[in-house]
Amino acid sequence: MTTAVIAGVGPGLGESVARRFAAEGCEIGLLARSGDYLDDLAAALPTDAVGVATDLCDPADIAAAFDRVRDELGPVDVLVNHASAASWTGLRDTSLDAFDRAYEVGPRADFLCSQAAVRDMLDGDRPADERGGTVIFTGATTSVRGREGAAGFSMAKFGSRGLAESMARELGPEGVHVAHVVIDGGILGPEVETDTPEEYLDPDAISDSYWHLVQQDRSAWTLELDLRPHVEDF
């Protein structure tokens, strides 16, 4: 049984990924701050799932969350680094606290979650044919192109992308597929009200792409996937 951890789950893409992976038979670890929401989502999934209220700014919280997932579901095979937190402000209007939080919830949490997950994936006590796994990073347009008025968010997404690329080169030869996904556009989440849904990415379609990354043969692994809505003048 495959155990997948999604770090940074909420209504929208994070929940869609959880539902998609559970539909494929994965057991799911859900990490986010909202305990009640996670409990409800875990109960609604068709496979075993555990929601762990986790402050992704807190290394001790992250370690405890992975310990609980291991205890209840087993070692981690798939990790989705999905968390982010940043104000939409530029250099002059971004406080140090806001900048630090963008880093802590973004690349630092990605680093800590990846360390915990990869430790399981490459555990020497596991049979050789069961070692390996997949780590997916949710990126954004600002992962590759800085955005005006988003100093903290751009910094965090650039940092996570750099971490993903470094990990891919380090861990690929050992059987861990690391992929970074550029979400180049808005996501049609439950909070979005629009008369032009075709201009947004469908979270369920994105989740299909995430599952494809998990299933890829190692002879043709994707390092970076760019997803964007179709527009006529693209």
PyMOL commands that set and color helices and strands:
alter all, ss='L'
color gray80, all
select helices_A, chain A and resi 13-23+35-44+59-73+91-93+96-121+128-130+141-143+151-174+197-199+203-215+218-220
alter helices_A, ss='H'
color red, helices_A
select strands_A, chain A and resi 3-7+27-32+49-53+78-81+133-140+176-183+224-227
alter strands_A, ss='S'
color yellow, strands_A
deselect
rebuild
show_as cartoon
